[in-house]
Amino acid sequence: MPPAFPPRRRARDAWTYALAAGALLAWSAHLLRSTFVSAAFAALGGLAAAFLALAGPASAPCPACGAMLHGLFVHARTPQRCPHCRVYFQPKTMSPLPLDHVADSPLFAVPVGRGQKLPELCCSCAAPAVKHEELVFGRAASVRLGELRVEAPFCARHRGQARLRAMDLAPDAPPGARAPRADFQTVLLTRSYAFYRAALGLN
């Protein structure tokens, strides 16, 4: 497994944006013949541009497969998914999630729109399933796909902790490149990362 790398902070870009924004705002404020306003606008604009460049979308290799990922937010607390190997990781540390990780709310996206068979494990904790709950996803905006029904497996302790959603699973494009073609799929959002991996055959 490739080592975990922190996302590139692009400090040089941050200062470039800061100087450019500050200069533009200072010139605009200078038209008002106010030195104080000019300095204030330059400072605020520079700080805002630097913050957005440092905390905004970054690029880094996936900690599991090494493929380059784009559009990462380094301060995000929500695990993100590699569209290439489908492993979830923490963007702040760029480290893969523990296999037994359980999210606070349904998070892990299991594609189910093409008749995929789900494992007989609880989708909230990965314990053996003893019951199923039918989830219905109405495709009102896409008549040809029709209505989708999925039997979400649960153990005796859990229920109602899964969601059906339509998500774009295509990778983000590098900065300045054309966005890739969208890959919208119907997914079952679950809490258990072990269930997610079992459903996708990643174990």
N, C-alpha and C positions, 0 to 999 in steps of 0.2 A: 504494500500500500504506500503510495507517495506520501511524503511528510506534509503536515498541515502548514500552510503559508498564510500569514495575515494578508488581507486585501491591500492592494497598492493604494497608498494615501494620496498620491499625486500632489505633493506639496508644491512642486514647481507650478503646476496648473493653478493651484489655489492662489498663489501670490500673483500670477499673471492676471487672473480674473479680478483679483482685488484691486490691483493697480489700474486696470482698464476701467472697472466700474467707478473707482474713486475719481479718476481723471475725468470721466464723462460727467459725473454728477457735479464735480467741482466746476467744470466749465459751464454747466447749465446754471449753477447757482451764481457764478460770477456775472452772468447776465443780469442778475438782480442787484449787482453792485454791493454785495454784502460779503465781507471777508469771513465773518463768523458763520453765516449760513453756508458758505462755500466749504469751510473746514468741517463743519458738522456733517454735511451731506457726504463729503469725501470719506470721512471716518466711518459713518454708518454703512455706506455702500461697500466700502472695502471689507468691513467685518462680515457683512451679510454674504458677499461673494466668496470670501475665504471659507466661511462655515459651510456653504452649500457645496463647495468643491471638495472639502475634506470629508464631510459627513454624507455626501450624496452618493450616487451609484459608483461603484468601484468594480475592478476586475481582479480575478484571482483563479488559480487552478483548483479544480475540485479536489478535496482532500482524499477522496476514495479512488477516482479513476484518472485524475490529472488533466481532464479536459478543461479548457479555459472557460470560465463563467463570467458573465457580464451583468450589470444591473444590480450588484450586491449593495446592500446598505449595512455598513459595518457595525452600526449601533442597534440594529434590529434585534429584538429578543425572540422573535418567532423563528423556528428552524426553517431553512429553505431547502428546496429540492433541486438536485442536479438533473437536468433534462436528458443527460446522456446515459448515466448509470442508474439514475432514479434513487440514489441514496440521499437521505436528508442529513443536514449538518447545521451546526451553529455558526452563523455568519461572523459573529464577533471574534471567535477563536479559530474558525475554519477547521473544526474538528467534527468527525462523524458522530451522530447521536449514538448513545448506548443502545444495544439491541432491546433492552427491557424498558425503554423510555415510554412513558404514558403522558400524553399531552393533557392540559387542563380542559380543553374543548376539542371537538372534532377537527382534525388538522391534516392527517395523512391521506393523500388522494389516491384511491384505488380505482383505476378505470373499470367500469362495469357496463358500458354501453354496447359491447360487442359479444355479449353472452358469456363473459368470463365467469368461471366457477370460483366461488369463495371458499376458503378453508373452514372447516367446522371448529372454529375458535371464536371466542368472544372478541368482537371488534373493539371492545373497550379495555380489555386486560389480557387477552390471549389465553384465558383459561378455556377448557373444553366447553363447547356450546351445548346448551340444553333447550334452547328455544330460538325462535326466529320472529322478527318483526318486519312486516311488509312496508317498504317505503315506495312512494309513487312520485315520479318526476314527470310532470306534464310538459310536453314540448309544444306549447301553444304557438311559439314563434317558428317552429319548423315542422310542418305537417307531415313531411315525408318520413321523419324519424319516429313519429307517433309518440305514444305514452310508454314510459319505461317503469317496470316494477322490479324491485330488488328485495330479496329476503335477507335482511341483515342478521347475522348470528350473534347471540348474547348468552352469557352465563346466567346463573340464577340471581346474581347480585346486581346485574346491570340491565338497563333498558333505556330506550329513547335517546341514546348518545351517539347517533350517527346521522349524517345528512347526505342528501343527493344534490349535487351541484354540477353546473357546466363550467369547465375551466379550460383555459388555453394552456396547454402543456408544451408549447414550442419554446425553444431557448431564446433568451434575449440577444439582440444583436450587439456587436462591438460599437463603441462610440463612433458616430459618423457614418455607420454602415446602414444599409437598407434593412428594415425589420423583416425577419423571416415570415414565411406564410403561417398564418394562425393554425393551431392544431386543437380546436375545441373538442373536448370529450366529456361525456358524463362520468362523474367520479363519485365514489362513496367516500365521504370524509369520515375518518375514524380516529379514535384516541390512541389506540395501541400501535406502536411502531413494529412490534413483533408480528402482529396480525398483518400489517401492511406488507412486510417483507415476505411473509408466508404466502400472501395472495399473489404477489408478483414473482414468486419463486426465487427470491434473492438469498434465502438462507442456505 
